[in-house]
Amino acid sequence: MSERAAPFYCPYCGDEDLRPSEQSHGAWECAACNRAFQLKFLGLLARGLRHTDAGGEQI
């Protein structure tokens, strides 16, 4: 990915006035509710794979 992925709104108050934080990579600050949060990419999900229990039922 060549550019930073930016959130569209604050996950706490829903406001759109966000700025990158100087604390760390992926950290954002909300000017409306004065909170800081961090975004982190966890990985890709495998489509079509589901965990099953011992009886063959999907969990």
PDB file with SEQRES, HELIX, SHEET and CRYST1 records, atoms N, CA, C and O in Angstrom:
SEQRES   1 A   59  MET SER GLU ARG ALA ALA PRO PHE TYR CYS PRO TYR CYS          
SEQRES   2 A   59  GLY ASP GLU ASP LEU ARG PRO SER GLU GLN SER HIS GLY          
SEQRES   3 A   59  ALA TRP GLU CYS ALA ALA CYS ASN ARG ALA PHE GLN LEU          
SEQRES   4 A   59  LYS PHE LEU GLY LEU LEU ALA ARG GLY LEU ARG HIS THR          
SEQRES   5 A   59  ASP ALA GLY GLY GLU GLN ILE                                  
SHEET    1 AA1 3 LEU A  18  PRO A  20  0                                        
SHEET    2 AA1 3 ALA A  27  CYS A  30 -1                                        
SHEET    3 AA1 3 ARG A  35  GLN A  38 -1                                        
CRYST1    1.000    1.000    1.000  90.00  90.00  90.00 P 1           1          
ATOM      1  N   MET A   1       0.852  -1.164   0.000  1.00  0.00           N  
ATOM      2  CA  MET A   1       0.000   0.000   0.000  1.00  0.00           C  
ATOM      3  C   MET A   1       0.895   1.223   0.000  1.00  0.00           C  
ATOM      4  O   MET A   1       1.793   1.333   0.835  1.00  0.00           O  
ATOM      5  N   SER A   2       0.669   2.128  -0.908  1.00  0.00           N  
ATOM      6  CA  SER A   2       1.548   3.282  -1.031  1.00  0.00           C  
ATOM      7  C   SER A   2       1.107   4.469  -0.178  1.00  0.00           C  
ATOM      8  O   SER A   2       1.938   5.303   0.183  1.00  0.00           O  
ATOM      9  N   GLU A   3      -0.173   4.564   0.149  1.00  0.00           N  
ATOM     10  CA  GLU A   3      -0.664   5.680   0.947  1.00  0.00           C  
ATOM     11  C   GLU A   3      -1.222   5.174   2.271  1.00  0.00           C  
ATOM     12  O   GLU A   3      -1.588   4.007   2.406  1.00  0.00           O  
ATOM     13  N   ARG A   4      -1.277   6.063   3.228  1.00  0.00           N  
ATOM     14  CA  ARG A   4      -1.848   5.737   4.529  1.00  0.00           C  
ATOM     15  C   ARG A   4      -3.363   5.595   4.400  1.00  0.00           C  
ATOM     16  O   ARG A   4      -4.019   6.444   3.798  1.00  0.00           O  
ATOM     17  N   ALA A   5      -3.906   4.542   4.955  1.00  0.00           N  
ATOM     18  CA  ALA A   5      -5.351   4.353   4.972  1.00  0.00           C  
ATOM     19  C   ALA A   5      -5.934   5.231   6.072  1.00  0.00           C  
ATOM     20  O   ALA A   5      -5.521   5.132   7.227  1.00  0.00           O  
ATOM     21  N   ALA A   6      -6.868   6.068   5.732  1.00  0.00           N  
ATOM     22  CA  ALA A   6      -7.439   7.015   6.687  1.00  0.00           C  
ATOM     23  C   ALA A   6      -8.859   6.607   7.060  1.00  0.00           C  
ATOM     24  O   ALA A   6      -9.645   6.224   6.193  1.00  0.00           O  
ATOM     25  N   PRO A   7      -9.193   6.689   8.356  1.00  0.00           N  
ATOM     26  CA  PRO A   7     -10.574   6.432   8.763  1.00  0.00           C  
ATOM     27  C   PRO A   7     -11.467   7.591   8.318  1.00  0.00           C  
ATOM     28  O   PRO A   7     -11.004   8.725   8.198  1.00  0.00           O  
ATOM     29  N   PHE A   8     -12.727   7.307   8.077  1.00  0.00           N  
ATOM     30  CA  PHE A   8     -13.670   8.338   7.644  1.00  0.00           C  
ATOM     31  C   PHE A   8     -14.344   9.035   8.820  1.00  0.00           C  
ATOM     32  O   PHE A   8     -14.806  10.168   8.687  1.00  0.00           O  
ATOM     33  N   TYR A   9     -14.405   8.364   9.970  1.00  0.00           N  
ATOM     34  CA  TYR A   9     -15.057   8.952  11.139  1.00  0.00           C  
ATOM     35  C   TYR A   9     -14.472   8.353  12.415  1.00  0.00           C  
ATOM     36  O   TYR A   9     -13.842   7.295  12.391  1.00  0.00           O  
ATOM     37  N   CYS A  10     -14.689   9.042  13.516  1.00  0.00           N  
ATOM     38  CA  CYS A  10     -14.217   8.599  14.819  1.00  0.00           C  
ATOM     39  C   CYS A  10     -15.068   7.405  15.282  1.00  0.00           C  
ATOM     40  O   CYS A  10     -16.295   7.473  15.224  1.00  0.00           O  
ATOM     41  N   PRO A  11     -14.437   6.318  15.737  1.00  0.00           N  
ATOM     42  CA  PRO A  11     -15.223   5.164  16.203  1.00  0.00           C  
ATOM     43  C   PRO A  11     -15.947   5.418  17.523  1.00  0.00           C  
ATOM     44  O   PRO A  11     -16.805   4.625  17.913  1.00  0.00           O  
ATOM     45  N   TYR A  12     -15.623   6.500  18.214  1.00  0.00           N  
ATOM     46  CA  TYR A  12     -16.253   6.805  19.501  1.00  0.00           C  
ATOM     47  C   TYR A  12     -17.428   7.762  19.376  1.00  0.00           C  
ATOM     48  O   TYR A  12     -18.489   7.514  19.949  1.00  0.00           O  
ATOM     49  N   CYS A  13     -17.254   8.860  18.630  1.00  0.00           N  
ATOM     50  CA  CYS A  13     -18.329   9.867  18.560  1.00  0.00           C  
ATOM     51  C   CYS A  13     -18.920  10.009  17.157  1.00  0.00           C  
ATOM     52  O   CYS A  13     -19.984  10.610  17.000  1.00  0.00           O  
ATOM     53  N   GLY A  14     -18.255   9.473  16.142  1.00  0.00           N  
ATOM     54  CA  GLY A  14     -18.785   9.541  14.784  1.00  0.00           C  
ATOM     55  C   GLY A  14     -18.414  10.803  14.021  1.00  0.00           C  
ATOM     56  O   GLY A  14     -18.787  10.942  12.856  1.00  0.00           O  
ATOM     57  N   ASP A  15     -17.696  11.717  14.639  1.00  0.00           N  
ATOM     58  CA  ASP A  15     -17.318  12.955  13.968  1.00  0.00           C  
ATOM     59  C   ASP A  15     -16.241  12.687  12.910  1.00  0.00           C  
ATOM     60  O   ASP A  15     -15.521  11.691  12.977  1.00  0.00           O  
ATOM     61  N   GLU A  16     -16.147  13.591  11.942  1.00  0.00           N  
ATOM     62  CA  GLU A  16     -15.204  13.420  10.839  1.00  0.00           C  
ATOM     63  C   GLU A  16     -13.971  14.309  10.932  1.00  0.00           C  
ATOM     64  O   GLU A  16     -13.161  14.333  10.005  1.00  0.00           O  
ATOM     65  N   ASP A  17     -13.815  15.037  12.029  1.00  0.00           N  
ATOM     66  CA  ASP A  17     -12.673  15.944  12.189  1.00  0.00           C  
ATOM     67  C   ASP A  17     -11.493  15.183  12.806  1.00  0.00           C  
ATOM     68  O   ASP A  17     -11.214  15.313  13.998  1.00  0.00           O  
ATOM     69  N   LEU A  18     -10.810  14.392  11.981  1.00  0.00           N  
ATOM     70  CA  LEU A  18      -9.700  13.554  12.429  1.00  0.00           C  
ATOM     71  C   LEU A  18      -8.380  14.062  11.874  1.00  0.00           C  
ATOM     72  O   LEU A  18      -8.311  14.609  10.773  1.00  0.00           O  
ATOM     73  N   ARG A  19      -7.344  13.866  12.663  1.00  0.00           N  
ATOM     74  CA  ARG A  19      -5.991  14.245  12.236  1.00  0.00           C  
ATOM     75  C   ARG A  19      -5.029  13.135  12.619  1.00  0.00           C  
ATOM     76  O   ARG A  19      -5.214  12.498  13.656  1.00  0.00           O  
ATOM     77  N   PRO A  20      -4.001  12.884  11.806  1.00  0.00           N  
ATOM     78  CA  PRO A  20      -2.998  11.875  12.192  1.00  0.00           C  
ATOM     79  C   PRO A  20      -2.303  12.285  13.488  1.00  0.00           C  
ATOM     80  O   PRO A  20      -1.987  13.458  13.685  1.00  0.00           O  
ATOM     81  N   SER A  21      -2.071  11.331  14.353  1.00  0.00           N  
ATOM     82  CA  SER A  21      -1.383  11.588  15.614  1.00  0.00           C  
ATOM     83  C   SER A  21       0.112  11.402  15.431  1.00  0.00           C  
ATOM     84  O   SER A  21       0.557  10.611  14.600  1.00  0.00           O  
ATOM     85  N   GLU A  22       0.875  12.138  16.212  1.00  0.00           N  
ATOM     86  CA  GLU A  22       2.323  11.996  16.157  1.00  0.00           C  
ATOM     87  C   GLU A  22       2.810  10.887  17.079  1.00  0.00           C  
ATOM     88  O   GLU A  22       4.008  10.606  17.112  1.00  0.00           O  
ATOM     89  N   GLN A  23       1.913  10.250  17.827  1.00  0.00           N  
ATOM     90  CA  GLN A  23       2.292   9.208  18.785  1.00  0.00           C  
ATOM     91  C   GLN A  23       2.913   7.991  18.110  1.00  0.00           C  
ATOM     92  O   GLN A  23       3.993   7.548  18.502  1.00  0.00           O  
ATOM     93  N   SER A  24       2.237   7.449  17.098  1.00  0.00           N  
ATOM     94  CA  SER A  24       2.751   6.265  16.414  1.00  0.00           C  
ATOM     95  C   SER A  24       2.065   6.109  15.065  1.00  0.00           C  
ATOM     96  O   SER A  24       1.106   6.814  14.752  1.00  0.00           O  
ATOM     97  N   HIS A  25       2.571   5.180  14.281  1.00  0.00           N  
ATOM     98  CA  HIS A  25       1.995   4.910  12.965  1.00  0.00           C  
ATOM     99  C   HIS A  25       0.594   4.331  13.128  1.00  0.00           C  
ATOM    100  O   HIS A  25       0.392   3.403  13.911  1.00  0.00           O  
ATOM    101  N   GLY A  26      -0.361   4.867  12.400  1.00  0.00           N  
ATOM    102  CA  GLY A  26      -1.731   4.376  12.465  1.00  0.00           C  
ATOM    103  C   GLY A  26      -2.559   4.997  13.568  1.00  0.00           C  
ATOM    104  O   GLY A  26      -3.708   4.603  13.768  1.00  0.00           O  
ATOM    105  N   ALA A  27      -2.007   5.959  14.288  1.00  0.00           N  
ATOM    106  CA  ALA A  27      -2.750   6.610  15.374  1.00  0.00           C  
ATOM    107  C   ALA A  27      -3.429   7.872  14.845  1.00  0.00           C  
ATOM    108  O   ALA A  27      -2.864   8.603  14.032  1.00  0.00           O  
ATOM    109  N   TRP A  28      -4.640   8.113  15.316  1.00  0.00           N  
ATOM    110  CA  TRP A  28      -5.444   9.264  14.892  1.00  0.00           C  
ATOM    111  C   TRP A  28      -6.005   9.970  16.104  1.00  0.00           C  
ATOM    112  O   TRP A  28      -6.216   9.357  17.150  1.00  0.00           O  
ATOM    113  N   GLU A  29      -6.250  11.277  15.961  1.00  0.00           N  
ATOM    114  CA  GLU A  29      -6.843  12.088  17.027  1.00  0.00           C  
ATOM    115  C   GLU A  29      -8.149  12.691  16.526  1.00  0.00           C  
ATOM    116  O   GLU A  29      -8.235  13.161  15.391  1.00  0.00           O  
ATOM    117  N   CYS A  30      -9.168  12.670  17.389  1.00  0.00           N  
ATOM    118  CA  CYS A  30     -10.465  13.271  17.064  1.00  0.00           C  
ATOM    119  C   CYS A  30     -10.564  14.607  17.797  1.00  0.00           C  
ATOM    120  O   CYS A  30     -10.455  14.663  19.022  1.00  0.00           O  
ATOM    121  N   ALA A  31     -10.768  15.671  17.042  1.00  0.00           N  
ATOM    122  CA  ALA A  31     -10.878  17.003  17.641  1.00  0.00           C  
ATOM    123  C   ALA A  31     -12.213  17.196  18.347  1.00  0.00           C  
ATOM    124  O   ALA A  31     -12.310  18.023  19.253  1.00  0.00           O  
ATOM    125  N   ALA A  32     -13.243  16.453  17.954  1.00  0.00           N  
ATOM    126  CA  ALA A  32     -14.569  16.632  18.535  1.00  0.00           C  
ATOM    127  C   ALA A  32     -14.668  16.057  19.952  1.00  0.00           C  
ATOM    128  O   ALA A  32     -15.181  16.722  20.852  1.00  0.00           O  
ATOM    129  N   CYS A  33     -14.182  14.828  20.159  1.00  0.00           N  
ATOM    130  CA  CYS A  33     -14.312  14.201  21.480  1.00  0.00           C  
ATOM    131  C   CYS A  33     -12.973  14.113  22.224  1.00  0.00           C  
ATOM    132  O   CYS A  33     -12.905  13.592  23.337  1.00  0.00           O  
ATOM    133  N   ASN A  34     -11.920  14.626  21.598  1.00  0.00           N  
ATOM    134  CA  ASN A  34     -10.593  14.695  22.223  1.00  0.00           C  
ATOM    135  C   ASN A  34     -10.043  13.323  22.599  1.00  0.00           C  
ATOM    136  O   ASN A  34      -9.397  13.164  23.635  1.00  0.00           O  
ATOM    137  N   ARG A  35     -10.308  12.325  21.739  1.00  0.00           N  
ATOM    138  CA  ARG A  35      -9.796  10.974  21.962  1.00  0.00           C  
ATOM    139  C   ARG A  35      -8.763  10.643  20.892  1.00  0.00           C  
ATOM    140  O   ARG A  35      -8.768  11.204  19.796  1.00  0.00           O  
ATOM    141  N   ALA A  36      -7.887   9.725  21.238  1.00  0.00           N  
ATOM    142  CA  ALA A  36      -6.912   9.207  20.285  1.00  0.00           C  
ATOM    143  C   ALA A  36      -7.157   7.708  20.138  1.00  0.00           C  
ATOM    144  O   ALA A  36      -7.492   7.034  21.112  1.00  0.00           O  
ATOM    145  N   PHE A  37      -6.992   7.191  18.934  1.00  0.00           N  
ATOM    146  CA  PHE A  37      -7.167   5.768  18.690  1.00  0.00           C  
ATOM    147  C   PHE A  37      -6.172   5.332  17.630  1.00  0.00           C  
ATOM    148  O   PHE A  37      -5.601   6.159  16.918  1.00  0.00           O  
ATOM    149  N   GLN A  38      -5.970   4.028  17.533  1.00  0.00           N  
ATOM    150  CA  GLN A  38      -4.995   3.496  16.595  1.00  0.00           C  
ATOM    151  C   GLN A  38      -5.640   2.443  15.704  1.00  0.00           C  
ATOM    152  O   GLN A  38      -6.435   1.625  16.167  1.00  0.00           O  
ATOM    153  N   LEU A  39      -5.294   2.473  14.439  1.00  0.00           N  
ATOM    154  CA  LEU A  39      -5.766   1.484  13.482  1.00  0.00           C  
ATOM    155  C   LEU A  39      -4.667   0.466  13.248  1.00  0.00           C  
ATOM    156  O   LEU A  39      -3.486   0.810  13.208  1.00  0.00           O  
ATOM    157  N   LYS A  40      -5.062  -0.790  13.092  1.00  0.00           N  
ATOM    158  CA  LYS A  40      -4.080  -1.837  12.873  1.00  0.00           C  
ATOM    159  C   LYS A  40      -4.657  -2.864  11.902  1.00  0.00           C  
ATOM    160  O   LYS A  40      -5.777  -3.341  12.086  1.00  0.00           O  
ATOM    161  N   PHE A  41      -3.895  -3.196  10.881  1.00  0.00           N  
ATOM    162  CA  PHE A  41      -4.291  -4.217   9.924  1.00  0.00           C  
ATOM    163  C   PHE A  41      -3.957  -5.576  10.511  1.00  0.00           C  
ATOM    164  O   PHE A  41      -2.803  -5.832  10.856  1.00  0.00           O  
ATOM    165  N   LEU A  42      -4.940  -6.446  10.630  1.00  0.00           N  
ATOM    166  CA  LEU A  42      -4.718  -7.748  11.239  1.00  0.00           C  
ATOM    167  C   LEU A  42      -4.394  -8.839  10.228  1.00  0.00           C  
ATOM    168  O   LEU A  42      -3.675  -9.782  10.558  1.00  0.00           O  
ATOM    169  N   GLY A  43      -4.903  -8.735   9.014  1.00  0.00           N  
ATOM    170  CA  GLY A  43      -4.638  -9.746   7.998  1.00  0.00           C  
ATOM    171  C   GLY A  43      -5.850  -9.954   7.112  1.00  0.00           C  
ATOM    172  O   GLY A  43      -6.883  -9.308   7.290  1.00  0.00           O  
ATOM    173  N   LEU A  44      -5.717 -10.852   6.164  1.00  0.00           N  
ATOM    174  CA  LEU A  44      -6.799 -11.164   5.238  1.00  0.00           C  
ATOM    175  C   LEU A  44      -7.594 -12.359   5.742  1.00  0.00           C  
ATOM    176  O   LEU A  44      -7.041 -13.275   6.351  1.00  0.00           O  
ATOM    177  N   LEU A  45      -8.878 -12.341   5.485  1.00  0.00           N  
ATOM    178  CA  LEU A  45      -9.741 -13.452   5.875  1.00  0.00           C  
ATOM    179  C   LEU A  45      -9.865 -14.423   4.703  1.00  0.00           C  
ATOM    180  O   LEU A  45      -9.950 -14.004   3.549  1.00  0.00           O  
ATOM    181  N   ALA A  46      -9.874 -15.704   5.003  1.00  0.00           N  
ATOM    182  CA  ALA A  46     -10.054 -16.718   3.971  1.00  0.00           C  
ATOM    183  C   ALA A  46     -11.549 -16.933   3.777  1.00  0.00           C  
ATOM    184  O   ALA A  46     -12.244 -17.341   4.707  1.00  0.00           O  
ATOM    185  N   ARG A  47     -12.038 -16.667   2.602  1.00  0.00           N  
ATOM    186  CA  ARG A  47     -13.463 -16.843   2.306  1.00  0.00           C  
ATOM    187  C   ARG A  47     -13.770 -18.316   2.087  1.00  0.00           C  
ATOM    188  O   ARG A  47     -12.973 -19.037   1.488  1.00  0.00           O  
ATOM    189  N   GLY A  48     -14.918 -18.761   2.568  1.00  0.00           N  
ATOM    190  CA  GLY A  48     -15.353 -20.123   2.335  1.00  0.00           C  
ATOM    191  C   GLY A  48     -14.877 -21.119   3.370  1.00  0.00           C  
ATOM    192  O   GLY A  48     -15.379 -22.243   3.398  1.00  0.00           O  
ATOM    193  N   LEU A  49     -13.940 -20.763   4.213  1.00  0.00           N  
ATOM    194  CA  LEU A  49     -13.476 -21.681   5.253  1.00  0.00           C  
ATOM    195  C   LEU A  49     -14.239 -21.405   6.534  1.00  0.00           C  
ATOM    196  O   LEU A  49     -14.327 -20.262   6.981  1.00  0.00           O  
ATOM    197  N   ARG A  50     -14.786 -22.449   7.117  1.00  0.00           N  
ATOM    198  CA  ARG A  50     -15.524 -22.306   8.368  1.00  0.00           C  
ATOM    199  C   ARG A  50     -15.051 -23.384   9.333  1.00  0.00           C  
ATOM    200  O   ARG A  50     -14.760 -24.512   8.933  1.00  0.00           O  
ATOM    201  N   HIS A  51     -14.981 -23.023  10.598  1.00  0.00           N  
ATOM    202  CA  HIS A  51     -14.618 -23.995  11.625  1.00  0.00           C  
ATOM    203  C   HIS A  51     -15.811 -24.888  11.910  1.00  0.00           C  
ATOM    204  O   HIS A  51     -16.943 -24.409  11.974  1.00  0.00           O  
ATOM    205  N   THR A  52     -15.573 -26.178  12.081  1.00  0.00           N  
ATOM    206  CA  THR A  52     -16.639 -27.097  12.438  1.00  0.00           C  
ATOM    207  C   THR A  52     -16.281 -27.808  13.732  1.00  0.00           C  
ATOM    208  O   THR A  52     -15.109 -27.962  14.077  1.00  0.00           O  
ATOM    209  N   ASP A  53     -17.331 -28.241  14.448  1.00  0.00           N  
ATOM    210  CA  ASP A  53     -17.068 -28.996  15.667  1.00  0.00           C  
ATOM    211  C   ASP A  53     -16.917 -30.470  15.333  1.00  0.00           C  
ATOM    212  O   ASP A  53     -16.926 -30.838  14.158  1.00  0.00           O  
ATOM    213  N   ALA A  54     -16.782 -31.315  16.334  1.00  0.00           N  
ATOM    214  CA  ALA A  54     -16.528 -32.737  16.103  1.00  0.00           C  
ATOM    215  C   ALA A  54     -17.705 -33.425  15.407  1.00  0.00           C  
ATOM    216  O   ALA A  54     -17.505 -34.430  14.724  1.00  0.00           O  
ATOM    217  N   GLY A  55     -18.922 -32.909  15.565  1.00  0.00           N  
ATOM    218  CA  GLY A  55     -20.097 -33.511  14.955  1.00  0.00           C  
ATOM    219  C   GLY A  55     -20.326 -33.052  13.515  1.00  0.00           C  
ATOM    220  O   GLY A  55     -21.280 -33.496  12.876  1.00  0.00           O  
ATOM    221  N   GLY A  56     -19.485 -32.188  13.002  1.00  0.00           N  
ATOM    222  CA  GLY A  56     -19.622 -31.710  11.637  1.00  0.00           C  
ATOM    223  C   GLY A  56     -20.476 -30.469  11.486  1.00  0.00           C  
ATOM    224  O   GLY A  56     -20.666 -29.976  10.374  1.00  0.00           O  
ATOM    225  N   GLU A  57     -21.000 -29.953  12.605  1.00  0.00           N  
ATOM    226  CA  GLU A  57     -21.826 -28.751  12.546  1.00  0.00           C  
ATOM    227  C   GLU A  57     -20.935 -27.516  12.528  1.00  0.00           C  
ATOM    228  O   GLU A  57     -19.889 -27.476  13.175  1.00  0.00           O  
ATOM    229  N   GLN A  58     -21.371 -26.510  11.773  1.00  0.00           N  
ATOM    230  CA  GLN A  58     -20.603 -25.256  11.722  1.00  0.00           C  
ATOM    231  C   GLN A  58     -20.754 -24.495  13.009  1.00  0.00           C  
ATOM    232  O   GLN A  58     -21.834 -24.434  13.597  1.00  0.00           O  
ATOM    233  N   ILE A  59     -19.655 -23.916  13.437  1.00  0.00           N  
ATOM    234  CA  ILE A  59     -19.659 -23.127  14.669  1.00  0.00           C  
ATOM    235  C   ILE A  59     -19.874 -21.672  14.319  1.00  0.00           C  
ATOM    236  O   ILE A  59     -19.913 -20.822  15.208  1.00  0.00           O  
TER     237      ILE A  59                                                      
END                                                                             
